[in-house]
């Protein structure tokens, strides 16, 4: 798959990124997977996707990449480095690659039951039946600006739950939705 960038270039958009934008010229190839490459990938993507990069860099994932946490997801982990996909229809699958991985959840002290609890919730059951409008991981936790529930700016911080849940359930309180 050549992805959205390759399709855009094939259709004549010379501003769409080519291989050299991410990997450098043929004499100075930047090696994917290195901490330097990973640390600068959000800036590279941010040349066109500025707001997303800004949000990502302040998220738990972006801060972990900045601190050289090898397992932290960077842009290509969710969007695929060459197919450059929009994971909007595969959010649960994308997030669960890490968040249902027992070794990663243990290493970083993350709750091990989040994917299972989502799947058994109304939202998860509706998603399994094919609903395209039901809440997924990103609906509540954010997409690029994922923050821990202890952060007052987090969409899942207790003081923000009414607004987060209210974006789909106007007039309801988080407790009435339990």
C-alpha positions, -999 to 999 in steps of 0.1 A, spaced: 0 0 0 13 34 -9 -8 53 16 -24 87 14 9 105 9 19 83 -20 -16 86 -36 -14 124 -32 20 125 -50 8 102 -77 -22 125 -83 3 154 -88 5 170 -53 42 177 -52 38 191 -17 29 157 -3 58 141 15 80 116 -3 105 92 11 132 118 17 110 139 40 111 112 67 143 93 57 166 120 44 184 119 11 201 88 -2 234 97 14 221 105 49 194 79 55 177 84 89 171 50 104 136 43 116 134 28 151 164 48 164 156 70 194 167 101 174 143 92 145 115 84 169 120 116 189 118 138 157 90 120 139 63 141 155 81 172 142 84 157 108 47 149 106 40 182 123 53 201 92 18 194 77 -1 181 108 9 208 132 -20 207 157 -19 169 159 19 170 165 15 197 192 -11 177 210 8 145 207 41 160 220 23 170 253 5 137 257 17 107 278 28 90 246 48 120 233 65 127 266 75 90 268 90 91 234 109 123 243 122 104 274 134 76 251 108 50 262 112 25 234 77 10 238 59 44 236 39 48 205 48 74 179 29 86 149 37 56 127 27 31 153 -10 42 150 -9 55 114 15 30 99 47 44 85 40 36 48 3 30 44 -3 62 64 -38 52 75 -64 69 95 -72 45 123 -106 60 130 -124 27 122 -98 7 140 -92 27 171 -100 -1 196 -77 -24 177 -49 2 175 -50 11 212 -54 -25 223 -21 -36 206 -4 -20 236 -31 -16 262 -40 -53 262 -3 -64 261 3 -79 296 40 -73 295 36 -36 287 8 -30 312 29 -46 339 61 -27 329 43 6 330 19 0 358 -12 3 336 -45 -13 344 -48 -47 327 -86 -48 323 -93 -16 303 -98 -33 269 -118 -61 285 -140 -37 304 -146 -16 273 -155 -46 252 -181 -57 278 -196 -22 281 -225 -9 261 -200 10 239 -179 -21 232 -209 -43 225 -223 -18 201 -189 -15 184 -188 -53 179 -222 -52 162 -209 -27 137 -220 6 151 -199 34 135 -211 61 159 -205 45 193 -177 58 215 -143 42 211 -111 48 231 -104 81 214 -139 94 221 -132 95 258 -94 96 262 -86 117 232 -66 108 201 -34 127 200 -36 145 234 -40 114 257 -34 124 293 -36 104 325 -69 108 345 -49 126 373 -41 155 349 -66 183 353 -64 188 315 -73 152 308 -107 146 292 -112 117 318 -102 138 348 -131 137 372 -138 174 368 -140 169 330 -162 138 328 -195 156 325 -183 175 295 -166 144 279 -197 122 284 -220 151 276 -205 155 242 -224 123 232 -250 122 261 -262 158 266 -278 165 299 -266 133 315 -241 130 343 -213 104 342 -229 87 372 -263 83 355 -245 66 326 -230 39 347 
